[in-house]
Amino acid sequence: MNSEHKFNVAIIGAGPAGIGVALGLTKRGIKSVVLIERNDDIGGVPSIYKKKKSGIPTFINWIRGRVIFGEDYAGWLHQKLSKTDVRIWRASKVLRIDPERKSITLVNSEKGPLDITANAVVLACGAREKSPVEFGWLSGARSGRIFFSKNLLELIDQHDILPLKKPVVIGSDLNAYAIAAKLKQSGAEKVAIIDNRQRPKSPLFSRLYFRLWKSKPKFHAHVESVTFKGNGAPSAVVLDNGTSIPCDGIVLSGDLIPNSELALLARLKMDIPSRKPMVNSNFQLSEPAIFAAGNILGGFHGAEWCYFNGLKVAKKVAEYVKNG
Ligand SMILES: Cc1cc2nc3c(=O)[nH]c(=O)nc-3n(C[C@H](O)[C@H](O)[C@H](O)COP(=O)(O)OP(=O)(O)OC[C@H]3O[C@@H](n4cnc5c(N)ncnc54)[C@H](O)[C@@H]3O)c2cc1C
């Protein structure tokens, strides 16, 4: 193997967590770090949400004490990274990791398939929303009126399409409030949020995001089930307490699963069915040279949490590579 392809640390995924790990390692004097990203752009999920004149910023930057656009947040991370000697490999999708040989197989859009080795590997591949098939119950004529928050955000932010005028959002986490804010800003008449909880999961975000508006979406607590009313496209949803909410479509939010296929393929210990890689207090998987950071760890966290988690993981990775 050519020495070009030997690194001290390889980080898979250049979202807020992976960039946090890279910056944390540099701060600790660790050299020969490569950040591998399958997309052409780095920044992960925040980089998808473009800055728009009439848009709603929903990414928090505590350091600057502001709520900013995803694209600006990604740009801020990128700028910090450009002052380091971290190697960035874009358009490079990792297909496999081999913990015994400490090698990674990836495919790069120009160079084709190649193998690299690293003393430590960090999985920072993020999480994704469940597909309709994984949800199981989303079938039949009305599934066309059920949106996943990420697809809906892409329609609104990247294509200026507003498919719902009276949406009901199921879930009350950060993501649910981000999508509710964008729906309202894009012209939705009324947005309702329902959840089986007593209070919104992310009350802080509900306050932050709606500071810019005159009214917050109405929150319906303790909802265990909903029934659609209307033939074909729904005209309303009826909650289990009998409340009827006018509605032309549903947005599902917050049911994320870790992008942990690489750990699964490498036969590392996983929690099933959540698909979280099992880590110790040092963020190491069942193979000590492999670490995990950010949303791949499970739960659902904002971009800033993932960035700070990446810095924390970097401390443990630095200790590991320094001690050989
Ligand atoms: C729909 C949605 C809306 C959100 N809205 C907000 C919001 O408004 N405000 C907020 O603060 N947070 C928001 N979040 C949360 C925030 O974006 C995430 O918590 C954060 O981006 C997670 O950081 P991460 O680095 O763990 O993962 P990601 O940002 O997902 O980055 C993971 C990176 O890994 C790359 N990758 C994955 N697999 C491979 C592979 N095999 N090879 C190479 N590269 C790979 C991906 O391309 C990606 O760039 C939202 C999340 C979602 C899903």
PDBQT file of the ligand as one rigid body, heavy atoms in Angstrom, charges set to zero:
ROOT
HETATM    1  C1  LIG A 401     -34.332  16.506   8.553  1.00  0.00    +0.000 C 
HETATM    2  C2  LIG A 401     -33.410  17.083   9.583  1.00  0.00    +0.000 A 
HETATM    3  C3  LIG A 401     -33.555  18.424   9.960  1.00  0.00    +0.000 A 
HETATM    4  C4  LIG A 401     -32.734  18.972  10.948  1.00  0.00    +0.000 A 
HETATM    5  N1  LIG A 401     -32.891  20.275  11.307  1.00  0.00    +0.000 NA
HETATM    6  C5  LIG A 401     -32.061  20.805  12.239  1.00  0.00    +0.000 A 
HETATM    7  C6  LIG A 401     -32.154  22.169  12.593  1.00  0.00    +0.000 A 
HETATM    8  O1  LIG A 401     -33.022  22.871  12.068  1.00  0.00    +0.000 OA
HETATM    9  N2  LIG A 401     -31.294  22.670  13.525  1.00  0.00    +0.000 N 
HETATM   10  C7  LIG A 401     -30.308  21.889  14.126  1.00  0.00    +0.000 A 
HETATM   11  O2  LIG A 401     -29.521  22.380  14.954  1.00  0.00    +0.000 OA
HETATM   12  N3  LIG A 401     -30.201  20.597  13.794  1.00  0.00    +0.000 NA
HETATM   13  C8  LIG A 401     -31.049  20.039  12.862  1.00  0.00    +0.000 A 
HETATM   14  N4  LIG A 401     -30.941  18.723  12.534  1.00  0.00    +0.000 N 
HETATM   15  C9  LIG A 401     -29.986  17.934  13.243  1.00  0.00    +0.000 C 
HETATM   16  C10 LIG A 401     -28.567  18.119  12.740  1.00  0.00    +0.000 C 
HETATM   17  O3  LIG A 401     -28.559  18.425  11.386  1.00  0.00    +0.000 OA
HETATM   18  C11 LIG A 401     -27.877  16.855  12.994  1.00  0.00    +0.000 C 
HETATM   19  O4  LIG A 401     -27.986  16.558  14.351  1.00  0.00    +0.000 OA
HETATM   20  C12 LIG A 401     -26.386  16.957  12.655  1.00  0.00    +0.000 C 
HETATM   21  O5  LIG A 401     -26.187  17.372  11.314  1.00  0.00    +0.000 OA
HETATM   22  C13 LIG A 401     -25.773  15.598  12.900  1.00  0.00    +0.000 C 
HETATM   23  O6  LIG A 401     -24.419  15.701  12.702  1.00  0.00    +0.000 OA
HETATM   24  P1  LIG A 401     -23.573  14.411  12.317  1.00  0.00    +0.000 P 
HETATM   25  O7  LIG A 401     -22.227  14.918  11.954  1.00  0.00    +0.000 OA
HETATM   26  O8  LIG A 401     -23.698  13.388  13.373  1.00  0.00    +0.000 OA
HETATM   27  O9  LIG A 401     -24.318  13.799  11.033  1.00  0.00    +0.000 OA
HETATM   28  P2  LIG A 401     -24.638  14.412   9.571  1.00  0.00    +0.000 P 
HETATM   29  O10 LIG A 401     -24.840  15.869   9.591  1.00  0.00    +0.000 OA
HETATM   30  O11 LIG A 401     -25.742  13.555   9.050  1.00  0.00    +0.000 OA
HETATM   31  O12 LIG A 401     -23.304  14.098   8.770  1.00  0.00    +0.000 OA
HETATM   32  C14 LIG A 401     -22.916  12.778   8.459  1.00  0.00    +0.000 C 
HETATM   33  C15 LIG A 401     -22.050  12.832   7.212  1.00  0.00    +0.000 C 
HETATM   34  O13 LIG A 401     -21.533  11.523   6.975  1.00  0.00    +0.000 OA
HETATM   35  C16 LIG A 401     -21.536  11.271   5.570  1.00  0.00    +0.000 C 
HETATM   36  N5  LIG A 401     -21.524   9.820   5.383  1.00  0.00    +0.000 N 
HETATM   37  C17 LIG A 401     -22.444   8.915   5.819  1.00  0.00    +0.000 A 
HETATM   38  N6  LIG A 401     -22.098   7.675   5.442  1.00  0.00    +0.000 NA
HETATM   39  C18 LIG A 401     -20.916   7.780   4.753  1.00  0.00    +0.000 A 
HETATM   40  C19 LIG A 401     -20.062   6.837   4.111  1.00  0.00    +0.000 A 
HETATM   41  N7  LIG A 401     -20.341   5.525   4.081  1.00  0.00    +0.000 N 
HETATM   42  N8  LIG A 401     -18.944   7.287   3.495  1.00  0.00    +0.000 NA
HETATM   43  C20 LIG A 401     -18.639   8.615   3.506  1.00  0.00    +0.000 A 
HETATM   44  N9  LIG A 401     -19.430   9.571   4.093  1.00  0.00    +0.000 NA
HETATM   45  C21 LIG A 401     -20.546   9.141   4.716  1.00  0.00    +0.000 A 
HETATM   46  C22 LIG A 401     -22.835  11.945   5.118  1.00  0.00    +0.000 C 
HETATM   47  O14 LIG A 401     -22.819  12.229   3.733  1.00  0.00    +0.000 OA
HETATM   48  C23 LIG A 401     -22.845  13.215   5.970  1.00  0.00    +0.000 C 
HETATM   49  O15 LIG A 401     -22.212  14.309   5.332  1.00  0.00    +0.000 OA
HETATM   50  C24 LIG A 401     -31.751  18.160  11.552  1.00  0.00    +0.000 A 
HETATM   51  C25 LIG A 401     -31.581  16.813  11.169  1.00  0.00    +0.000 A 
HETATM   52  C26 LIG A 401     -32.409  16.265  10.189  1.00  0.00    +0.000 A 
HETATM   53  C27 LIG A 401     -32.223  14.810   9.782  1.00  0.00    +0.000 C 
ENDROOT
TORSDOF 0
